[in-house]
Amino acid sequence: MKSETVEYITAHSDELPTPLYLYSESALTEAVREYRKLFPENSRIFYSLKANPQPGIVRHMAGLGIGAEITGQGELEISRAAGSPCLLAGGVSKSEAFLTALYREQPAAVIIESATEWERLKKTAPNSARIPVLLRINPGRSFGGLNMAGGSQFGLSPDQALAVAEAACGSDTVDFLGLHFYFGSQRLDPDPILQALAAAEEVLSAFLEAGLKIRVVDLGLGCGVPYLERDTALDMSALGEQLRLVWQKDIWSSVKIWAEAGRALVAGAGCFIARVTERKRLHGKTFIFLDGGLNVHNPGVGLGRFFRGSPIFSFLPAAPGQDRETVSIVGNLCTSADCFAQDIEAPRLEEGDLVVINNAGAYCQTTALWGFNSQPRFHEALLSADGTLTMLEAQHGV
């Protein structure tokens, strides 16, 4: 969490509406700048809205020249309203209605996930324009982190993709651009990222040997962030040094690289702020209740369950002191799963104090259990570089 964000929360702790997601404009800009460094200068970058479709964030990305990678009709409408400079359409099992809507947007490319999608595309493609497409490859093996390849349901096998590519090259309504590789997410070590790129090179070589022209390769590296105290952050500088060697290979010199990212661009720019509503002693344990739980904050997607350990907390007690105690931090829902941390050390917290969870800008809000107990949902705000706080419009009908 950036120092200016900490200073703002501390100075305005009594007036902040909670539960609140607070995003740092300067942190978003910095994350984009650092991510760009991983790729050749002429690469095109897309922001994956599924990480966080908050319109204010999408507008900020558009202002930085970052395109929108979307997976559904709602994200299409958000990206259109934000004025995103270019559109990449992903997502699984696209309907004919969604494909038809995409055509009107003149996307940079539509990513084909299956033979069924390919048939739908041919059926609905207008005769007035050629639709650019990328084919998503599933190599049939996993590379660590949150698996999106191997035995998963995503993408085409290399053989399936070769057959579709050959058919696309003979089509009057489809413009075959190249290949899309996204094998996994939440990677905190460079090795699986480099292994995935090596697998992409194998597939790319096979396509080139088959005489197919590949103009674009779209990559999702799956860079992760530390959600839990025991997590170690991915060394982006070290990764960048290793990637520079990758891009020097001849196989990458003949293609234009596109790159899409969600978590890597927004997770570290957001924090979740909740207010203590009650402290309770029960059977020798101290429970700290917050005004938002799993209904508004759930980073569990891809972590195997809701929580497998304590997230990275910051505590802002109204009366800071030296006293520490062992507490369990819970939300306001009628389920024992609504527990942020068990038996952790924290300063003495009283009703009205703030608890902050860092690295909460991605997936924590979109995967929350909004309907549970019909509790109030969350607020969102953007802190500008000059220290101005702007409350943001609700996302997804919040």
N, C-alpha and C positions, 0 to 999 in steps of 0.2 A: 504494500500500500504506500503510495507516494506521500511524502512529508506534508505537502499542501493539503492532501485529503485528510490526514490525521489532524492537522491544525484546524481545518474547517469543522470537522465533526466535534472536536473538543470545544471550540468556541461557540457552537450553535447546538450543543447537545440537548438543551431543554426544548427547542423549537422544532427539531427534525421530526417529521411524521414517520412513524414506524408501524410495521416492518418496512424497511426501505432498501432498495438497491441504489447505491450511489456510484456513478461512473465518472471517471476522470478523463476529461477531454485530452489533456496532455499525455496521459498514459496510453490512450488509444492511438494517438499520433506516433508516439515513440514505438509502440509495438509494431505498427505498420512499417516504420522505417527500419527496424531491426529484422523484420521478416523479409523485406525486399532484399536485404544483404545476402540472403541464402541462395539467391538465384542470379543468373546473368542479367545484365542491365536492361536488355530489351524484353524481359519476361513480362507477361500480363498477370496481374494479381486479382483474385476474386475473394470476396468475403462470403462465407457460408452462413446464410441467415438462420439455418437451423440451430446454430449455437446460441443466438439471441436475436430475435427479429424486432427488437425495440426500434421503432421508426427513427428516434433521435440518433441512435447509434448508426443505423443504415445511412441516414443523411450525412453524418460525419464522415463515414467511409466514402460515400459518393464524392464529398468535397475534397477528399484526398486522391481522387481518381481511381478508387477501387471499385471494380465491378461487383455485381451481385450474383452469387450462386444460390439458386432457389430449388425447392423440392415440392412445391405445391401452389395452389391458387392463392392462398392467403399471402404467402411470401412474394408471389408475383405482384400482387396489388401494392404491397409495402414498397417493393423495389421501384415500381413505377412512380409512386407518389414521392419517393425520396430523390428521384432523378438520377438513379444509378447510371453510370456512363455506358455500361454494357451488361449483358445478361447471359448467364450460363445456366442451363436448365438441367438439373439432375433429378434425383428421386426415383423410387422404384414403382413399377406397375402403373405407369402414366396412362390416364384415361384418354379416350379420343377427344373428349371435351377440353381437357387440359392441353393436349397437343395443339388443338385448334386455336386456343387462346394464345399459346406461345407463338404461333406463326405471325400473329398480328404485331408482336413485339419485335420481330426481326432479331432473334437472339444471336449471340456470338456462336453458340452451338447448343444442340440438344444432345444429351448423353443417353445413348441407347443401352438399356440394361438387359434386354432379353430378346429372343426371337419374336415373342408376342408383341413387344413394343415396336419392333421393326415392322411387323405387319400392320400395326395400327398407324405407324408413321406413313407408310406407303398409301394406306387407305385414305388418310385425311389430308395429306400434303397437297397444297394448292398448286395449280399448274403455272401460276404467275411468277413464282420465285423458287429458287433452289434452296432447300433447307440444309444448313450446315450441321453435320453430326459428328460426334465422337463415340467410340465404342468402349464401354467399360469392361476391363479385363479382370477375371478372377482366375489366378494361376493354379488354384487347387491346393495351395499350401499356405500356412499361417506364418506370421513374422513377429509375433509378440504384441503386447499391448492389447487393446480392445480389438478383437479380430473382426475384420470386415472382408476377409477372403477365405481361403481354406474351405472348410465345410459350410460356410455361410450361404445365404440365399442371393448374394449380390453378384451382378455382372454376368459376363459371357465367358465360357472357356476360350482359350486361344483358338481352338479349331472352330468353334461356333462363330467367333468374331471374324476369322478369316473368310468364312462363307458369307457372312453379312457384308463384309467389306467388299468382296468381289461383286456381290449383287449391287451394292451402293454405287460402285464405280461405273456401272452400266445404266444408272438411273438418270432420267431427265429432271427429276424433282428433288433429288438429294445430292448434297455436296459433301463427300466424305473427306473430313479434315484429318482425322487421326485417332489417337487412343487416349483413354482415361484410366489412370491407375490410382486407386485408393484402397489400400490393403488393411488399414487399421488406424486406431486413434489412441490418444492418451499415452504416448510413448515418452518416457522420461530418460531414455538412453539412446545414443546415436546408432548403435549397432542394428536394431531392427529396421531403422529407417534406411540405412545403407544396404541391408540385405534386400529390402523391398525394391530399391532402385536397381540392384543387380538383376532381380527377377524381371523388372520392367525392361531392362536392356535386352534380356533374352527374348522376350516377346517382340520387342521392336525389331531385333535382328531377323526374327522369323518372318515378320511382315515384309521387311525390305528384301529378303531373299526370295520371297514369293512374288516380287515385282510390284508390290503395292506402294504407292507414294504416300508417305506420312509427313504431313506439313506441321501438325500440332501434336504435342504430347501434354496432356493436362495431368498434374500431379497433386495429390493430397498427401502430404508427408505424415500427418497425424501427430504433430508435435504436442506434447502434453504439458500440464502444469501441476505443481504440487498442491493437492487439495488437503492432504492429511499431514499431520506433524511429522510422520515418519518418512514422507516422500522427499526425494532429492530432486531439485529442479534440473531440467534439461539444460546442458551447457550449450547455449545457442552459438557462442563464439567458436567453440571447438567443432560443433556441427558444421558451421559455415566454412571452416578451413577444410574439412573433409569433403564437403560438397563442391568446393572450388576445383578439387582434383577430379571429381566425377564429371563436371561440365566440360573439362578439357579433353575428354575422350571424343574420338571422331564421331561416334554414333550420335552424340548430342548436337554436333555442329550443324547437322542438316535439318534440324527441326526447331520450331519455335516452341518455347516452354511457357505453358500457362501453369499457374499454381493457385490452389484454393486452400483457404484456412478459415477456421472459425474460432475454436478454443484458443489457438495461439495468438489471435489478434485481440480478443476481448476479455478473456478470463481474468488476467491480471489487472485489467483496468476497472474492475468492479468489486465492490465489497457489499456484504449484506449486513444491515444494521437492525438489531431488534432490541426492544426495551424489556427490562426485568419487570414482571407483573407480580411476582410472589416468590418468597423463599419459604421453604417448608422442611421441617425435620420429621422424619418418619423411619422408625426402626433403626435408629442410629445413623441414618444417612441424611445429607442435606441436598435438597433439590432446588434448583433455580429455574423458575418458569419464565418463558419469553412470550411476547405477544405474537409470535409467528413460529410455526413449526414446519413439518413436512408438506403442509398445504401451500407454503410459499417458498420453501427452500429445500431442494433435494439434489445434491451433487452425485447421487448414487448411480446415474446412468453409466454403465460400463465398469462400475466398481464391484459388481457382483451382488450388491444389495444396497439398502439405503446408506448405511454407514458401516465401515469396517474399522474405524479408529477415529480419533479426535481430529477435527479440522483445525486449521491454523487460526487461532483466536487472537483478538485484541480486546482488552477490557478497559472501559472508561467509567470507573466508579465515581460517583459524585464527590465522595470524600476519600480520596486515595490515601492509603497508609501502608504500614509494613505488614499488617495481618494477612496471612494466607490460610486457606482452608481447602479441604477436599470436597468437591461438589459434583453432582451430575446435572447437566444442563438439558432441559427438556422444553418442548413446545407446548401448544395449547390444544392438542387433539386427543380424542378418546381412544388412543392406542399406545401400547408400550413401545411400539416401533418409533414413536415420535421422540427420539432421544438424540441430541446432538453430540453428547459426550458423557461418558461414565467415569466417575471417580478421578477427576483431573484436579490439579492444583490451580487455584484462581484467587485473586484478591477478594476480600469480603464484599459481596454484591448485595445491594438493597433494592427495593422497589423503585423504579424510575431510572436506574443505571442502564448504561448501554453495553451491549455485547456485539462485537464486530467479527464477522467471518471474512477472511481475505480470499482473494482469487475466486470471486463469486460472479464474475461477469458472463460466464458461459454455462449453459445447461442447467444451472441451479434453479432458475425460475421456470423455464419451459418444461422441465420434467417434474415439477412439484405437483402434489395431489390437490389441485384447486378445489375440487368438489367436496373434499372431506370435511364433515361437520359444518359446512356452510359458513366457515369463519371468514372475516374480512380478508381480502387479498392484499397484495403489496403495492407500495408506491415506488416510483422510479424518478431519479433526478440526475442531471448532468452538471458536473462542476467544470466550468470553463477555465482556461489557462489564466484568466485575470481574477479568478476567485468568485465569479458570479454563479449562483446556483439557479438552474432552470428545471422546474418540475416538468416531466415528460408525459405525453399522452399515454393512455393505457394501451397495452398490447393484448391481442387475442380477447378482447371484450372484458379485460380486468376492470 
